[in-house]
Amino acid sequence: MMRAFIIILPAIALCISPARGHDHDRPWLNDWFMSLQSRGGEPCCDGSDATRLDDVDWESKDGHYRVRIGGKWVDVPDSAVIDAPNRDGPAMVWPYYFNREPHVRCFIPGTMG
């Protein structure tokens, strides 16, 4: 029984993993992803560690953003926002975890549809 659990658990985790931010089938966006920086000057990397957000997983209120990461709402620090136009479309977040709590390194809003 335990052996089956050890095999099935990783398979389930792969099925529910978040959608990656950068679709590498669109290589013309590689340079754009590499150039992204937050207002605070933090590089956001190449997009491979970004997570796409559905419209219901982010919101803007009074000029500030918040996003849902792993089912938990997290306020986006103003310094983490990317001011560049979003060439990819959907909102994306670059999360990191500290003491098992999600935080936002970078966030780029999408076009809420």
C-alpha positions, 0 to 999 in steps of 0.5 A, a space after each residue: 500500500 505504501 509503495 503505491 502511495 509513493 508512486 501515485 503522489 508525485 504523479 498527482 503533483 505533476 497533474 496539479 502543478 501551476 501553469 508555467 509563465 513562458 511558453 517556450 514554443 514562442 521563442 520570440 518572447 525570450 528576450 522580453 522575458 529576460 529583460 523584465 524587472 520589477 519597479 524595485 530593480 529585481 530581475 524576474 529571470 526568463 519566465 520559466 519560474 513564473 506562474 500564469 494567473 487566471 483572471 479570478 486569481 488576481 485583482 487590483 484595488 486602490 492602485 494595489 494588486 493582490 494575487 492568489 498563490 496556492 489558494 492564499 491571497 497575497 498582497 503584491 508589494 508595489 516594488 514587485 510590480 513590472 511596469 512594462 507592457 505585458 506582451 504575453 497576455 495573462 497576468 503572471 507572478 514570480 512567487 517565492 516562499 519564506 517560512 512556508 509562506 508565499 511572497 511575490 518577487 515580481 508581478 505583471 498584470 494581464 488584461 482582465 477579460 
